[in-house]
Structures are given as C-alpha cells and as structure tokens.
Amino acid sequence: MAFDPKKDNIAITLSYMKLLKSSDIFFDGYSEPYVLSLAIDAENAKNPTLYYQTIPFPKVKEGGSVSIMGDGLLLYGPKNPGAFVTLSVLFMESDRDVRKMGGIINGIISSQAAELGLKAAIAANPGSAIAIAIIKELALYVSGALAKNGDDELFKIEGSFLRDQYSPYHVNHVYEYRNEYIGANINILPLKSGDDSTGEVNKIDL
C-alpha cells in the first residue's frame, strides 16, 4: 500500500547506538548514556506543543553497542506531522543513574520552554524555518542546564523533515551518524493511517 503523507503517520526511531568513547577522563568501566529528543511539528500552529522522549541506557561499556529490537526506540510519533516536523536529538552522558533522569529533564524542558516564550513564538511563526531555529535554541538551553547538573553532551543531531517533497518526510530512509563519542542510526518509518496520537512519546502543551 502506497504511503499517503497527508493521511498516514510516521515514526522516527533510534535503531542503533554505540558508545565509541566516554567523555569521562576517569572512566572506569561503565558509562550512563541517555538520549533526549525534542520535536515540533506543523500542528503547533493550532495548539503549540513540544514532543520529547528520554531513553536511558544504564551501564554501557566504552566501545559497546546497545541492543535495540524490532523497529527501534521512538524519538517522535507515531503521528502525522502535517507539513513538517523538526527534530533535535541529544546524546548525553550522566554521572548518576540515568533511570532517574526523567523527572529532572521534564522540569528543565518545561521551565526553559516558558523562559524562551516558545508558545508565542510558535503561534506567531508556524513555519518549518522558525521551528528548527526554536528547537536548536531549546536544545542548546537544555544541554546547558543538564551540563550544570554534571552531564556531558556527546553528540547532537538536528534537522527538518518536510511533507511536500519527492520523498515525503524521507520515509524508509536510515540516517547513519558518527562522531568521536557516538555511532547511531535513525530511521524514518511510514505507518498506516490512524489515530494521530503521540503513542509513547511525551508531550508538553505550551
């Protein structure tokens, strides 16, 4: 069945991650990496919303790959984004048990979104160019706030996926990324039409 970008949903997933190197100069065996995704889509013109996901990976050895089954771990969706979705993915390393980071990150995102006035900015400028600028600025603030809590940024990936292109949202594409610290694959999956819910991804109404 052909993918209909005006009706069908997409999911953006992390299908592979490898910790190539720890940022901790006193590294003694195990690292506590985690992934934080931030997203804004075209529906925000009607109801400004920020989508986010936190994925912890406790006790990962340097040089070790994370086991991810099936279609991967959700970074955005399942949802129909409308004309676009912008995404920022932060790969972080923590000095604490990353399974306890969810509440801390929720508070940081909420406070920073309010401080930056994202609701008014999105409502006034609902296009993809402004959305990616907002996501980049928010990711910068969030990364800085997490750094004050002792966490290190290992890698950051940002970009937009547009509907009205030859390959809408770049569905069926796998992006491979790598730097000194992280190797990662991100998939864009086409899904059947249905309820435009956010599934397992968290959201904050701005």
C-alpha positions in Angstrom: 0.0 0.0 0.0 1.4 3.4 -1.0 2.2 5.9 1.7 -0.1 8.9 1.8 1.7 11.8 3.5 -1.5 13.7 4.1 -3.2 10.9 6.0 -0.7 8.3 7.1 1.6 8.5 10.2 5.3 8.3 10.6 7.6 7.3 13.4 11.2 8.4 13.9 13.2 5.8 15.8 16.7 5.1 17.1 17.6 1.7 15.8 21.3 1.5 16.7 23.7 3.2 19.2 27.3 2.5 20.1 29.3 4.3 22.8 32.6 4.8 21.0 34.2 6.8 23.8 33.3 8.1 27.2 33.6 11.8 27.9 34.8 10.9 31.5 38.6 11.2 31.7 38.4 9.0 34.8 36.3 6.3 33.0 36.5 3.1 35.0 34.4 0.6 33.0 30.7 1.6 32.7 29.0 4.7 31.3 25.5 6.0 31.8 24.5 7.5 28.4 21.0 8.6 27.5 19.2 10.1 24.5 16.9 13.1 24.6 14.8 14.0 21.6 12.9 17.3 21.1 10.3 17.8 18.3 7.9 20.4 17.0 5.6 19.7 14.0 3.2 21.7 11.8 0.2 21.0 14.1 1.7 23.6 16.5 0.1 26.4 14.6 -3.2 25.3 16.1 -2.0 24.0 19.5 1.6 24.8 20.4 3.1 21.5 21.7 6.6 20.2 22.3 7.2 16.5 21.9 10.1 14.9 23.8 11.5 11.5 24.7 14.1 10.4 27.1 15.8 7.0 26.6 18.2 5.8 29.3 21.0 3.2 28.7 22.4 2.3 32.1 25.8 0.6 32.4 27.2 0.7 28.9 30.8 -0.2 28.3 33.1 2.0 26.2 33.1 0.5 22.7 29.8 -1.3 23.4 26.7 -1.3 21.3 23.2 -1.0 22.7 20.8 -3.8 21.8 17.6 -2.4 20.2 15.0 -4.8 18.9 12.4 -4.5 16.1 11.8 -1.1 14.6 13.8 0.7 17.2 13.0 3.2 20.1 10.6 6.0 19.4 12.0 9.6 19.1 8.9 11.0 17.5 5.4 9.7 16.8 3.5 7.7 15.7 1.8 10.7 14.3 1.1 12.6 11.1 3.2 15.8 11.4 1.4 17.9 8.8 3.7 19.9 6.5 6.8 19.3 8.6 8.4 18.0 11.7 11.7 19.4 13.2 13.8 17.3 15.5 16.8 17.6 17.8 18.4 14.5 19.2 20.9 14.9 22.1 23.2 12.1 23.2 24.2 12.8 26.8 26.4 11.1 29.4 25.4 11.2 33.1 27.3 10.8 36.3 24.2 9.3 38.0 21.7 6.6 37.5 20.1 7.6 34.2 16.8 5.8 35.0 16.1 8.7 37.5 16.6 11.4 34.9 13.1 11.6 33.6 11.6 13.9 36.2 14.7 16.2 36.1 14.5 16.6 32.3 10.8 17.2 32.3 11.3 20.1 34.7 14.2 21.6 32.7 12.3 21.4 29.4 9.1 23.0 30.9 11.0 25.8 32.6 13.2 26.6 29.5 10.2 26.5 27.1 8.4 29.0 29.3 11.5 31.2 29.7 12.1 31.3 26.0 8.4 32.1 25.3 8.1 29.2 22.8 4.3 29.3 22.8 4.1 32.8 21.5 7.0 32.3 19.1 5.4 29.2 17.5 2.0 30.6 17.2 3.3 33.8 15.5 5.7 31.9 13.2 4.4 28.4 12.5 6.7 27.6 9.5 9.5 25.0 9.5 12.4 27.5 9.4 11.3 29.1 12.6 10.5 25.7 14.2 14.1 24.4 13.6 15.5 27.7 15.0 13.3 27.3 18.1 14.3 23.6 18.5 18.0 24.4 18.2 17.8 27.2 20.8 15.8 25.0 23.2 18.3 22.1 22.7 21.2 24.5 23.5 19.5 25.7 26.7 18.5 22.2 27.8 22.0 20.8 27.1 23.5 23.7 29.1 21.1 23.1 32.0 22.0 19.4 32.0 25.7 20.2 32.0 25.2 22.2 35.2 23.8 19.0 36.7 27.1 17.2 35.8 26.0 15.7 32.4 28.1 15.9 29.2 26.8 16.3 25.7 28.3 13.6 23.4 26.6 14.4 20.2 23.7 16.5 18.8 21.7 16.0 15.6 19.2 18.5 14.3 17.0 18.8 11.2 13.6 19.0 9.5 11.5 16.5 7.6 9.2 18.1 5.0 6.0 16.5 3.6 5.8 18.2 0.2 9.0 16.7 -1.2 9.7 13.9 -3.8 10.2 11.6 -0.8 7.8 12.9 1.9 9.5 13.1 5.3 12.3 10.9 3.8 10.3 7.8 4.8 12.1 4.4 4.6 15.5 6.2 5.0 18.1 5.3 7.6 20.5 8.0 8.7 23.8 6.9 10.0 25.7 9.3 12.3 29.1 9.1 13.9 31.5 11.3 15.8 34.3 10.7 18.3 31.9 9.5 21.0 28.7 8.1 19.4 27.7 6.0 16.5 23.9 6.0 15.8 21.2 5.1 13.2 17.9 7.0 13.0 15.0 5.5 10.9 12.0 7.3 9.3 9.2 4.7 9.2 6.0 5.1 7.2 2.9 3.8 9.1 -0.7 3.1 8.3 -3.2 5.9 8.8 -5.0 6.0 12.2 -5.3 8.0 15.3 -2.8 10.9 15.3 -1.8 10.2 18.9 1.8 10.6 20.1 2.0 7.0 21.2 4.8 6.5 23.8 6.4 9.9 23.1 5.9 12.5 25.9 4.4 16.0 25.2 4.2 19.3 26.9 1.4 21.7 25.9 3.0 25.1 25.8 
